[in-house]
Amino acid sequence: MASKIARPTANTLNKLHSRLVGILGESKVSTARAVLEQHGKDLTYHPVMAPDIVCFPGTTDEVSKVVKACAEDRVPIVPFGAGTSLEGHITAPFGGVSLDLSRNMTQIKNVRVEDLDCTVQAGVTRNQLNAHLKDTGLFFSVDPGADATLGGMVSTRASGTTAVRYGTMRDVTVNLEVVLPSGEVIQTTKRSRKTSAGYNLTSLMVGAEGTLGVVTEATLRLQGVPAAVCAASCAFPNLESAVMCSQLIIQAGIPIARCEFLDEECVKAVNKDSHLGQREVPTLFLEFHGASESALKEQVDMVQQMALDFGGEEFHMTFAPEDRTRLWKARHHAWHACTALKPDALAWSSDVCVPISKLAECVSETKKDIENAKLLAPIVGHVGDGNFHCFFIISKNDPSELDRAKIVNERMVRRAISLDGTITGEHGIGIGKQKYLIEELGPVAVDVMRAVKNAIDPLGIMNPGKIFST
């Protein structure tokens, strides 16, 4: 079993700081209070848990040397990307070293157009990659909304609005370069499209939340830019109708690229933030990709008829790039738009994922819980793959709101488990959902995870306190 990790002493930290400056140089090591606090806080209600030192390495070799130095003194290491995670992944409950790859590890090392893949350092963001790919006819498909680093997206097994068509980080990650807790460096596989060679180390690291090693480079699959793209929106009389319509779209085999649900509170927020002018009722935002506008028009007509069958109204479609950009920019800003509904409030985003046949039930029952608890908690979902989010907007002046939100979240999570779903579709476990992991998978499965963790990280230094307690 891994040794229980302890907060390092001042003497240990002082000696380690000197070693790290020797490895990286003074400009790449910081103990400034503001920098430490920035690296100890995610985007949600979790309190600040700051590291003792922040490092900004620029190469895999530098990461390896930092990890080896920390391992010698049993100092905790917390990998850090853009800091956009939502379940406390980047907090440092035991102090130690935050390893920030976003500043200096931002090289796009190779784009192989003929193979439809690329290799990037972990600090590259998805928007940086897509800007680089602009003239290649290719794009990177995973779109969580936030401009997260690709290393962070690997580590949280991120997905987002396009997962219904193109898959999640699990599906697009080909190979990883990883610095293990010992400081040794491995490649998880090669670049071939498939392999039967031994254990799937790539999938082991995707979603490990930095608890098994530091991802320093990723080789990722790319997609061809579609020749035609159409976006649409449709208002519905109630939540159930909108969700059931999305379910039918998927069951009918229509190759939709995005299928997003916004409840009336979320539409109200994005209208205020982005001036969309949508009716403030449950709404679907849709996108279609194809070889021609005529081919897409056939798909859109089928979806419009399905929407009409469920009471859908004001079905608007557009091929115009500026209109599509406006619609999806508003959707990506939904989190910030919702937090602005209640100024100076705490925000907490929680997600679950269920089989699509159970989605309407799960969403509608959660909506009732929110209303009964008298909370402001807009719902938005990647309903094409059964995943939805609650944005709890919690008053800082009313502690009971956080307590009520925790009760609603617990009911939502346990409801998802009872419907053969998962406690998180894309946010991960972090510190926020640890207690539900055993309920979903059972103690034996979680013990297998612990055994893997203990085998790879026997000192317990790699992002301790995440996924399960040390």
N, C-alpha and C positions, 0 to 999 in steps of 0.2 A: 504494500500500500504506500501511496505517496505520503511523505512526511507532511504534517500540518504546517502550513506556511505561517510565518510570523512577520510582523512589521519590522523592517530592519532598524537597527540602532543608529543613533547619530554618528557614532564612530565608524560604523560600516559604510554609511552613506558618504561620509567625508572622504574616506579612502577610495570608494567607488567613483565618486565625482572626479577625483584627480585622474583615475585611470581612464575614465570616459573622455575627459578632455584630451588626454594623451592619444587616444584612439582616433577621435573625431575632429579635434580642434575646438577651441573655445567657442566659436560662433555656432557650433552645432549642438551645444549642451546648454540647457537653461534651468535655472532654479527660481526665476522671477515669479512672484506670487500670481500675477495675472495669467501667465502662461500655464502654471500648474493648475489653476482653477479652470481654465478653458479646457484642459485635457482631463478634467475630472467630472465633466457634466455633459450629459446627452441632451436631446431636444425635449424631453418630457419632464414629469414631475419628480423624478429621482433626485435626491439631494446630491450636492457636490461631494465627491470623494476623490480628492486630488492626489496625484503621484508626488513623489519627492523630487524627481528629476525628469526632465523631458529631453529626449535625444532626437536629432534630425539626421539620420544617416542618409548617404547618397548612393550606396552600392550594397549588393548582397554581402560582399566581404566585410563591409563595415557593420552590417547587421549581425553577422556571424561573430565578429569580435566583441560586440556589445553583449550579445547573449552569453557568450562564454564567460565574460567578466561577471555578469550577473549570476550565472550558475555557480561560479566558484564561491560566491558569498551568499547564495540562496536568496537573492533579492528578486521580488516579483517583477514580471515584465507584462505590460499591457500594450498590445499592438493598437495603433491609432491611425485612422484614415481621415475622413472629412468630419467625423464627429456627428454624423446624422443618424446614428442608430437610435432605437426607441425603447430598448429594454435594459438600459444601463450597462451595455457591453463594454464601453470604454472607460467606465469608472474604475478607480483604484482603491478598493476597500482595504487593502493591506499596504497601501503606499507603493514604493518602489519606483520603477522606471517606465515611463510612457514612451513607446517607440513610435514616433510620428513619421510615417512614410510619405506624407502628402507634400512636403516642401521640396525635397531634393530627389525623390525617386519618381520622376515624372517623364521618363523617356518612353516613347513609342519605338521599340527596338526594331521591329520588322513587321511589314504588312505583305502578305503573300496573296496577291489577288487571285492567282490561278488556283490556290488551295482554299480560298475563302476562310483564311484565318490570320491572326496577328499575334505578336508577342509584345507585352507591355510590362513596364515596371508597375508595382502595386499602387503607387501614388497617382497614377493617371486616372482622371475622372471620365465618366461615360461621355460627357459633353465634349471634353478635349479629344477623345478618341473619334467621335463622330465628326467633329470639325476637321480632323486630320484626314478622315476617309472621304471627305466631300467630293473630291474629283475622281474617285476610284470606281464609282458605281456600286459601292458596298456600304453597309451600315451595321453598327452593333445594335442588337435588337432589344436587350433587356433594359427596361425603362421604369425604375422605381419612383420617378418624379424628382426626388432630390438629386443633385449633382454629386453623387457619392463617388468615392474612389473605387476602382475596380477590385483592388485587394479587399476592401471592406465588403463589397458586394459578394465576392467569393466567400468570405468568412461568415456572412450571415445568410448565405444561400438566397440572395435577393431575387425578387421577380418584379411584378408591376403590371402596368396597363397592357403590355403586348404579350404577356405570358400565354394567353389563350391561343395565340397563333404560333409563336416562336419559342416558347418554353422559358424556363427559369435559368439561373446561373448553373444549376446542376446539369442542365442540358447543353449549355454552350461552352463549358469549361473543358478544354482538351487536355492541358498539362499545366502543372504548377511547379515552380521552384519554391522550396520551403526551407527555412532555417529551423531546425529542430531545437528543442529545449537544451540540448547539449552543445549547440552551436554548429553542429554538422549540417551540411547542405545536401538536399536531395532533389531530384526530379521525380515527379510521381509517375510519369509514363513518357511515351514519345508522341509524335504529332499525327500518327495514323488515326483514321476515323473510327477504328474499332480495334480492340485487343482482347485476348483471353489470357494474358500473361500475368498470372498471380492475382493477389488481392488488388482491389480497386482503390489505390491510395489517393487518387484524385478525388473521388467521391467522399473518401474519409475526411479530407481536408475542407471540402466545400461544405459549409455550414458548421464547422467546428468552433467558430466564434473565437479564434485565436487561442484556444486552449491546448492545441497540440503542436503549434509552431507558428512562425511568422511567414506569411505568404509574401514573397518579394518580387516574383514575376508570375505572369499568367499568360498562357496561350489560349486564345478564345476564338470560337467560331464566329464568322460574319455572315451576313445575308445580302443578297442582291437587292438594290433599291427597286421597289415595284414600279412598273411603268405608269400605273394609274392608281390614285388614292382618292377615296371619297370618305367624307365624314358626315355624320348625321346625328340629330338629337330628336327625342320624342318624349312628350309629356304623358303621364298616365294618371288615372283617377285615384289610384292607391298604390301602396308599396307592393302588395302581393301581385298585382297585375304586372307591374314592371319587372319584378324578379322572375315570375313565371314565363313572361315573354322571352327573357334572356335564356331561360332554361330550354325553351322550345327551339330557339335559334341554334343552340349547340347541338341538341338532339337531332335536328334536321340536317346536320352535317355542313352547314354553311360556314365556309372558312373565314370567319370574321377575324379581323386583326386586333380590335379592341372592343370590349363590351363593358362599359362602366355604369354603375348605378349611383345616383345621388338622391338622398331623401330631400324632403322639402326644406329642412333646416340648412342642408349643405347647398342647395340651389340658392337659397336666400343669401348665404355667405358669398358664393362666387359671383352672384349678381352685383352685390355691393362692392366687391373687390375688383371685378373685371368688367362690370357694366355689360353683362351678356344680354340682359333683357329676357331671360327665360321665365316661363310661368313657374311660380314657386310651389311646385308639386313634385312628387316622385318622378324622376327623369332618367332616361338612358342616354348616354353618349356612346356613339358607335363609330367604328372606322373599318373600311374595307380596302384590301390591297389586291391588285390583279394585273393582268397583262394588258387590259384595255378598258376604256371607259364604258364601252358597250357591255363587256363581260361583267363589270361591276354593277351596271344599271340593273341587270337581271337579278343579282344578289340583293341589291337594295330594294327592288320591287317586292321580292319574296319577304324580306324582313318587314317592310312597311305593311304588307297584308297581315302578317302575324301580329304586328303591333295594333292594327285596327281591330283584330279579333279579340284583343285584350283591353279594348277601350282606349288605345293610344290616340292622342290628338297632336296637332301641330308638329307633324313629322317634317323636319327640315333637313335637306341634304345639300352638300356642296362639294364641288371638285376644286374650288378656288384655294390655292395654298394659304393666302392670308386669312381666310375664314377658318380653315382647318387649324392653323397655328393659334388663332385666337381662342378657339374652343378648347384645345388641349393645354394651352398655357393656363387657362382658367382652371381646368381640372387639376393640373399639377400644382397650382397655387392654393388648392382647396384647404390644405392643412393650415396654412398661414391665414387664409381668409376666415376660416372657422375660429381660430384663436382670437382674431380681431373682433369677433362678435361680443366678447366680454373683455374689455381692456384690463390689463394688469391682473390676468388670471393665470393659473397653472394650466398646462395642457398635457393630456395623456392620450396617446393613440394605442389602442389594443386591437388585435386582429385574431380571427379564427378562420378555419376553412372546413367546409363540409362537402359531401357528395352533392352534385348540383340538384338532385331530386329532393334533397332535404333543405335547400337554401332558403326557399320562401318561408318555411316554418321557422328556421333559425333566426332569420332577419326579423320577421314579424313579432315573434315572441320577445326578442331583444328590444325591439321598439316599444313594446308594451312595458317592459321593465324600466326603460328610460323614462317613459311618461309617468309611471307610478312613483318613481323615485324623485320626480320633479327636477330632473337634471337637463342641462343643455349638453347634448351629445349627438351631433350630426353623424349620420351613417353614410359611408361611401364604400363602394365595393367593386372588386374585379370579378363581377358576378359570372363572367364567362367561365371561370374556373372554380367557382364556389367559395371565393375568398372575400370577406368584407371587414371593414374597420369601423370602430367607434372612436370618435374624437371627443373625449370627455373634456369639457371646458369648465374648470373648477375655480370658484371664487377663493382668493387667498384670505378673504375676511370671514369665511364660513367653513371651519374645519369639517363640519358634518358633510359637506358636499364630497370631499375626498372619500370619506367613509362610505357614503352611499354609492359613489362610483365604483369602489372596490367590490361592493356587494353585487352591483349590476354586472361588472366584469366577471366575477366568479360564476354567476349564473350563466352568462354567455359562454364561458369557457367550458363549464361542465355540461351545458346543453350540447355544445359541439361534440364533446367526447361521446355523449349518449347517442348522438346521431351518426356515429362511426366517422367522425371528423377529427381534426387536430386542433390543439390549443393555440397554434400559430401557423399561419400559412406562409408568412414571409418575414416577420419581424425577428424571429428567433426567441431563445429562452432568456439569455443574459442573467440578470438578477430578478427580473420581474415575474417570470413564470415558472420558476424552479419547482415550486410546491405542487404544480399540476402535472409535471412530467411523469412521475410515477403513476398518477391516475390514468394517464393516457396509455402508457406503454407497459406498465407493470414493473415490480421491483427487480425481477430477473433481468429484463432488458436493460434497465438503467444500470444494474450492476455490471453488465457486459460493457457498457459505455465507460464506467469507472475503471474497469480492468484495462481497457485500451488507453485511457488517460494515464493510469499508473505505469503502464509499460513504456509509453513514449516519454512521459514527463514524471519520472520517479520522485523528483524533488518538489513537484507541485508548484513550480514557479510561473508557469505560463498562463496568464490571465486567470489567476485564482479566484474562486468564488463565483464563477460563471457556469451556466448550465446546471451544475449541482454544486453543493457546498463542498469545500475541501475536507 
